[in-house]
Structures are given as C-alpha cells and as structure tokens.
Amino acid sequence: MTVLARSTTAFDGDGIGRIATDCLKLEIATYPKPGLVSPVDTGAHDDMDAAMMDRSADALEPFFARLAAVGAAGAGMDRLRAIGIEAEVAMMAATGGVNTHRGAIFGMGLLCAAAGFRAAYCVPGTLGETVAQRWGAEILRGPVLLHSHGSAVARRHSTGGARSEAAAGFPSLYDIALPALGEARRQTGDEEACRVYALMALIVGVDDTNLLYRGGAEGLAFAQARARAFLDAGGVRDIGWRGRATAMHEDFTARRLSPGGCADLLAIALFVEITEA
C-alpha cells in the first residue's frame, strides 16, 4: 500500500472517514511490527488476523464520517460518545465479537470530529489542541469502562491511558510519532520503514496499556528496552533493519506481547499528517 495523499475533497465528512479508515489499513499492512497483526502473520494474537482487522476498519468508516460531520456541527462529547458506542457495535458485528479497534475508535474518532470542526470553522492550531480545548474536560469527566483492559491497567499501574492522552491533546503524537515519521523520511524513502521507525519510537516513549495488560511492568520494560536497542543500533538507516525488526517481532510474539496502543497511535499519526497538511 502506498503513502496516502491529500485530495481536493478530503475534508468533508466522507473524505475524513475514508482517510481514517485508510490509515488504519496502512498500519495493519505494515511489517515487521513487534507482536502485532500484519498480512504476514497474526503476531501475539490468536483471535484475529489482517483480513478481520481490515473488515473492522471498513465497518468503522461511516462512523468516522459521522463523527467528522457532527464535529463540524459543534457537537459535544455526549454526541461523540454515542456515535463511538454505535461504532463499537458495528466493529463487534464485523469481527464476530473480537475487539480489534476499540482504542482507535476513541482516539481516531475524536480526531475525526476535530478535523470536521476545523474544516468548518478554520480554527488555528493542531487537531490535538482542538480535542483538548473542545472536549478535554468532558473526556476526563466521562464514564470509565470498568471492565476494559485499559481501565484495569490504568488503575493497577497508575497510568493515565488513552483518556489522559486525548484530554492533553495527544502529546505522544506531536512529541514522538510525528517527529519520528519526519526523521525517518529524511533517512529513507521507504514509507513502510518510516512507519516501523515511528512505531518503535512510540513503544519507547509510551506506557502502552496493552503491553502492561499482557506482560505487566516487566513486559513493558522488556518491550521498551528492545525498541530502544533497535533505535540505538541505527533504526531503519541500517541495511539489516528488517532482519532485526523481524527478530524483535518473533520475541514479542513468543512472550505474547502486543503494543496495540502504539499501533493505534501510529495509525492516528498518519491521519494527522494528512489532515493537517
């Protein structure tokens, strides 16, 4: 799959929804990614594969489009949350009850709404700033899914998780993922390599609740140390980077570690690159 380009009709609701889904699919198509699903294998996951995740992404496109449309209409968090719940139902129907993209529904959905709002009102600043200013307080006050993996991990390990990330304007996107994509592009013309590099930077810099859920603090520390070693060894500049990344993927898979939160952030970063261009 090639890098996505901005189109002249990109920023109506349907265009925003299409970009969001295409970015989810671009993340899915990327390989090698430590412990994550790709067209090559299912990584640390026994319950999903790339075809299922693509179906999930397709099912979410109309909901991303609706979120963009209601964002353009000035909707509050309650309306966004209601559409997000509908999107989860559609995801579960498409996957036979497997949670493939719940985190992406939340983060990507908010940024779709922000993209719709900014397109309608030409407001300055980033999409992340729009999310923080318009919905940040409501995000933090909103209901917590007590039985979700992310909520359980946040309580056990005192991490902020996706809610804090969104309410703060997605600092991991702007401080880690987007600079990493830019740095990698200066080093290589390989877009897949750029995505792998950005994912590794996110693993180092984000306390991924998926890693904490699957491996605890020890699993998170292992993942971050391996990703740091990959970057310190030259990242994607080195001719042997694919072999090193594949070995890392196999080690994560053997330990059942999957940085799913970082994968969501990678897809979201690709979306922000295009919609803020």
ABEGO torsion letter per residue (X at the ends): XBBBBBBAAAABAAAAAAAAAAAAAAAAABOBBBGBBBAABAEABAABBAAAAAAAAAAAAAAAAAAAAAAAAGBBAAAAAAAAAAAAAAAAAAAGGBBAAAAAAAAAAAAAAAAAAAAAAGBBEBAAAAAAAAAAAAAAABBBBAABAAAAAAAAAGBAEAAAAAAAGGAAAAAAAAAAAAAAAAABABAAAAAAAAAAAAAAABBBAAAAAAAEAAAAAAAAAAAAAAAAAGEAABAAAAAAAAAAAAAAAAAGBBBAAAAAAAAAAAAAAAAAX
